[in-house]
Amino acid sequence: MNLPLAHLDHTFDYRVPAHLDEQARPGVRVRLRFAGQVVDGYLLDRTEESDFDGKLLWIDKVISAEPVLSPEVATLARAVADRYAGTLTDVLRLAIPPRHAAVEKEESPPAPEVPPRPDAAGWRRYQHGEQLIGALHAGKPARAVWQPLPGEDWPLRLAEAAVSVAATGRGTVIVVPDQRDVVRVTAACTALCGADQVVALSAGLGPAKRYRRWLAVRRGTARIVVGTRSSAFAPVADPGLFIVWDDGDDVHSDPHAPYPHTREVLGLRAQLVDAGMIVAGFPRTAEAQLLVETRWAHEVIATRAAVRASAPRVVAVGASAEQEARDPAARSARLPGIAFEAARAALSAGAPVLVQVPRRGYVPTLACGQCRSRARCRRCAGPLALPGSSDGEPRPAACRWCGATEAGFRCPDCGSRRLRAVVVGAGRTAEELGRAFPGVVVRTSGGAAVLDTIPAGPALVVCTPGAEPLAPCGYGAALLLDGWALLTRPDLRAEEEALRRWLSAAALVRSAEDGGRVVVMAESALPPVQALVWWDPVRHATAELAGRRELGFPPAARMAVLDAVPQAVEQVQGLLRLPEGTEVLGPVPLREVDADGASGRERLLLRAPRGQGRALAASVAEAMAIRTARREPDVIRVRVDPLDLV
């Protein structure tokens, strides 16, 4: 039933009236009465008898005769709810789209014929690549962590794996971070097996179109599903392979309760149905490395010789004031001499240059020019920024929260009136590069204006991470600016995330043999910078996982994070029956502020050995059930193994 209350998170028995006997099939939507109110739910199963000793109520109505909840997805939803200390209702909201009655009346086309097996010659470049595709085609539950080579046509490689499974009559689900990737992978799959075999699912389709495509999958008229986060629950018939691309991207973590991660959902699903799985991406996360080290999956990587032949030349340059003082070009365009030369050489050869900037905007963050403390608004304490100007005239600093201008800034700490940029955004960078390279086309990509591709020819492409457009023949050079802004974020995954963004951009650059160069503005001795220079994400992931083990952080341990007001945190602590070996950390005040400018919430961390993860989630779920049964008013936000812990 659609009741997101923890103490009601179990099944209920109802009687089916005779006139609904044919329509009331497992998986249909039903309407019934519960505790004096009319609620909607799903019919999970039909039995002759019930173990309930009391009086059974009748189902009021079968909303639709369409069985939208398959037994396999129902089992998966229950497993995901247990994994994340959530409720089945919350997971089903993520798994099943809202009903569109007119679409259900439409007839679906018949299931297409089984496509032929494609040639997977591209997988021969990787150790055990051919064996992986062969095992999947043979119906074996092969599981792999795949590291593509720089410049690899990864949508085609994933399509070859998916169609190899579809050639056996089984289904495949491919989950990618964003719509641009959905389009690329869908096109690759369609080219190999035809449009009738492939369905693309994403939130931007609209209710009717998305439900129509989802029903096509549920009715078995498509064998390959390509989509974003929620597609992990797509009810593909007889699934044989699940693929997640770039599992380190934070969009794979659902922002809705119980906050599941795509990689974990597909991993659970692969185990439940004994199917294959591929975790793929240019970087490698600590979670993917754990899958390899525990032998849940095998790694599929290329030899070092193949990597050297495909990778661009990477140079790390520490951005220092002394170096900028020696280099006039660096002062005017924030580029050291080696980066300026790399860009000029690529442009002279007729190739575009990619410039990655951590933040969009003009100057998104300002600080005092003397004491370096963050500049804040006098009215709301929001951060001050320098907005861009369309007419070229300078504009005063303004608050990013309330929008008020701050023409007469005075630092409350030292009294200085000078401001300095902490981070320079993509807009200001494009302006500087336009002056440094007169006559060269400057394009920007990021925010609401993301470019999918750029035309051939010399150009400077300034973009934020994740908004890099494709170049027809690859970029001649990539300049990764302000690396310190990524590496110094207050986040346990800062280094892993910085490397992920750098590798994703550098993979679009031509090989060193073809003149491709990458310049990263960061100290070369840092581990993620070394991993980029040597193009060795495996070594970095191994070290990252070892560090997580030493510190006791996920995925080496399991953690539950509870955020609530202090009285609710204190109350739930008394209800928890934690498994053996669990550590209680906190509670500590949260740094977030409410409308009055004060923080009124605390965070409680529960850390348990990895083998006690299921018991930890069950303990938290039990405590939450007790609270909802008591009708406690304070809301507690529960997240298990979240991406952010600080």
Salt bridges, closest charged atoms under 4 A:
ASP9 OD2 - ARG78 NH2 2.77
ASP21 OD1 - ARG46 NH2 2.75
ASP40 OD1 - ARG31 NE 2.80
ASP60 OD2 - ARG33 NE 3.65
GLU66 OE1 - ARG219 NH2 2.67
GLU72 OE2 - ARG269 NE 2.70
ASP82 OD1 - ARG78 NH2 3.03
ASP90 OD1 - ARG93 NH1 3.13
GLU104 OE2 - ARG29 NH1 3.95
GLU104 OE1 - ARG99 NE 2.91
GLU106 OE1 - ARG212 NE 2.79
GLU130 OE2 - ARG124 NE 2.90
GLU152 OE2 - ARG125 NH1 3.35
GLU152 OE1 - ARG157 NH1 2.82
GLU160 OE2 - ARG157 NH2 2.87
ASP238 OD1 - ARG170 NE 3.45
ASP246 OD2 - ARG500 NH1 2.82
ASP247 OD2 - ARG263 NH1 2.74
ASP249 OD2 - ARG500 NH1 3.73
ASP254 OD2 - ARG229 NE 3.31
ASP254 OD1 - HIS256 ND1 2.96
GLU264 OE1 - ARG83 NH2 3.78
GLU264 OE2 - ARG263 NE 3.06
GLU287 OE2 - ARG493 NH2 2.85
GLU287 OE2 - ARG548 NH1 3.79
GLU293 OE1 - ARG549 NH1 3.06
GLU299 OE1 - ARG284 NH1 3.00
GLU406 OE2 - ARG378 NH2 2.76
GLU406 OE1 - ARG379 NH1 3.95
GLU431 OE2 - ARG435 NH1 3.27
GLU432 OE1 - ARG334 NH1 3.77
GLU432 OE2 - ARG428 NE 3.41
ASP482 OD2 - ARG334 NH2 2.49
ASP491 OD2 - ARG489 NH2 3.99
GLU496 OE1 - ARG493 NH1 3.50
GLU496 OE2 - ARG548 NH2 3.53
GLU497 OE2 - ARG500 NH2 2.87
GLU497 OE2 - ARG501 NE 2.81
ASP536 OD2 - ARG539 NE 3.71
GLU544 OE2 - ARG548 NH2 3.30
ASP563 OD1 - ARG603 NE 2.81
ASP563 OD2 - ARG639 NH2 3.71
GLU583 OE2 - ARG607 NE 3.12
GLU592 OE2 - ARG601 NE 3.43
GLU622 OE2 - ARG577 NH2 2.50
ASP641 OD2 - ARG83 NH2 3.19
ASP641 OD2 - ARG558 NE 2.80
ASP644 OD1 - ARG639 NH1 3.04
